[in-house]
């Protein structure tokens, strides 16, 4: 069977396509009588997909299936690479490019979406929750919302996605305008291809905008492309979130455009072949598809790009403002009144006010410091090397240098490096620039076209350079300082923003103040030469309204001062050290650790353990003593702790501490918190407790915005949100320092006006806590004196090496007032080093001639490291059994001996008593005669009972003794007796 041609195969595909669409291709005459013949209005032409040869077919597609018959047969179409130019469209009937008619436009190979009354065809929007732990969140309604001229993102914590799928026949592009004013929202744009592979470029993350619309451009590859606009809000503050706005989406690279698009209301195209519609000028309007704009009636007005005209209201006092004319040659100025431009009010309407007459001529205020008035009464900067108070320039004396900067406190004319502008979300291309006007003693905001307008004032400087007398050092982060005095008065929800950055378009909000504020000052420390632009933006109300209800609300700035500006002017000169003793020698900085003597100009060494303020290196007062248990670093720019501490204890003994194991940067989080909409977040703290120069310091980052702001200090805080956005486990934002400088280390609860209340962390033992005191000098509207931090180190040998950090129970965020932060750090490394006084010895009993001595820690143990427990000692000894036996034996012998001796003397005493009694009895018979003791034997007639008593009652010892005596042959005991004559006789 011969191979079929690709044309035949393609035609067969058309038949299958027609069948699937419910279209019956009938042979001539078959069923024709059932359906009418198709007219040109009953169908339209489309191209098929390109085949492998780059060819395609044009086919007729009925607008409604099975309504007619006789559709034109498919014909070979143009090449797939064919396209029309901008301002043209492809006529599918002739397959040729035709110019768009007037009142319409075309991008040629692209499409444009600039009307957002509803979601255009092909777009889809859906919401989802990226916080995997919040399973109860309902994000189905968190979608992008069309707002007429633009489409706005959602305002809650859900993730909202806007998508559009397009197939490109050639390499193309997509561009769109966006407004991204709120850094508490993630905003990303990326593209996926056929394989769902996303663009991983960093360009997918949009840069925030505060002033005007930005344009984003991305190249697209040939083939299928799905465009994604995605936002996720992380609103952790009470202020309302500002949505992301997108408009004017243009896509180029499609194969053809078969029709032209009508110009939307407020725009027009005057000639055929237009690629874009131009907006109508002021006081004119147009309808959809207009070729020309119509002028409004005299009693009506219209803004740029308006589709209708509105009736002019009667002029009021809120429709004009006052200003001062520049000083003339006579040194005088005049207060004048001007209508707000563009003027929308009517002076002829009933009840309208007239523009007040100009005021009288008055003397000009003096020039600002560093300037002088020339002959034409124009303020000019003083020459280099001189200074002024606004009147005349005076050369700096020898041995001094001028302190360059700018100080504005008189406002007769707008300074050359300041610019005023109005940003309106609705009319961003307005040419009005009278947002702020000078008024002699201050500069103030004028009424805007709309109360939601941003009244912007921008100050730009070329960069910064430290004075020659100030030495550079790594520990000092202050490069410059800007200070200003301001005041606001509001009857609605007005806000004054202060922003800083590299340029007006990418400045970030540093601080803001809402509502009425009394006259007050604010200072901001500049730490980089990339921060050269500062913007004040005043908005009367967030809500959009066409009426001027709050025109009387204002913001005033009385004074602005910024230091160390390259090319600035000087209001004073400062003593400096000279490079040599020669006259005219250049100023040089004093060596590290030296201050400048204001009288002699010589550098003097600071006392030990002091540091020098970088902004005040003059005078002995520049040397600031370090706090307790700290010492100055090599550059004498800060005080540090080497993590070692010696403190006296009760009894006069010194306790030695070593906090080195706690010196590395430590990160911990507070307990979970929730926004009003249920978003879970944490406060994350980073601590670099102590250490010498070059140590690892604490770091907190912002990974939400493109600035990637990083804060490095002793203690810092950031807000983190668990999320799957950007492929990150957490989102970190709003970093700030709560401890730049180490004040001191002590056991006292108060140091240098910083307090660590004991009731926050009640003591649990007699061992006191060691407290580290820190301070951050950067002031905020809530903390005018800056922030402070105290960290209590508490000895607890039971916890792990890292220890456990906790917050006060009644201040779950670590602070009760937002300015003073307090932490408790339990760790065994917070205990003093162990010494000999921290252990005791236990001596064992003597066993088998061996005695052991063991050493144990005192309980409770309040020490760590230091000395180790001595090893067990073993000594020889005599056992208790031996001494017991020896004692018992000796005692027994002694007892027997004692008993024997006692019995002997007792027996002898009894016999003596017997003899004595006999003598006494004999003496009783013959009074006054001594008895004669011729014999002691028992004679005849004597009673022997007495002897019988003693002889029959002998004790055991007596019996023993009686057996030991010698006995006579007749059995009688021989008893020696003495006669009266003293002769000894023996009785047998």
BELTA-V557263 format. One line per field, one symbol per residue. phi: phi as a letter, one per 40 degrees, with the letter a starting at -180 (. if undefined). Layout:
# BELTA-V557263
phi=???
This chain:
# BELTA-V557263
phi=.ccccccccccccccccccccgbbcccdgcgcccbcccbcccaabacccccccgbabcbcbccbcfbabgcdcdbcccccccabccgbbcccccfbcbccccgbaacgcabbbbbbcacccgcabababccccccccbbcccbcbcbgcabbccbbcccbbbbababbcacbabbababbcbccbcbbbabbcdcfcccbccccccccbbbbcbbbbbcbcchcbbcbbbbbcbcbbcccccccbbafcbbbhccabcacbcccdgbabcbcgccacccccdgaaaccgcbacccccccbaaccgccabbcccccbcccbababcdccccgbbacbbbccbccbcbccccgccccdcccccaccccccdgbaccccgbcbccccgbaabhbbcbccccgbbcccibbbbbbcacdccbbbabbbccbcccccbccbbcagcabbcccccbcccccbbbbbbcibacdccbccacccccbaabbabaabbbbbccabbbbaicaccbcbccaabbgcbcdababbccbacccbbbbbbbbcacccaccccbcccabbbcabbbbfccgcbbbabbdbcccacccgcccbcccdgbbcccccgccbccdcfbbbcccacbgccccbcccdgbaccccfbabbbcgbabbcbcggccbbbbcdcbccdbbabcccbbccbgccabcbbbbbcahccgccccabbbbccccfcbbbacbababbbcabcggbcbbbafcacbacbccibacccbafgbbbdcccbdcbacccccbcbbabcccbccbcbgbaabbccbcaccccccgbcabdccbccgabbgbbbbbbbcacccccccbcccbbbbbcccbfgbbbbbbbccbccbaafgccccccbbbcaccccccccccccccccccccccccccccccccccccccccccccccccbcgbccbbcabccccgcccccccccccbcccccccccccccbcccgcccbcbbcccgccbbcb
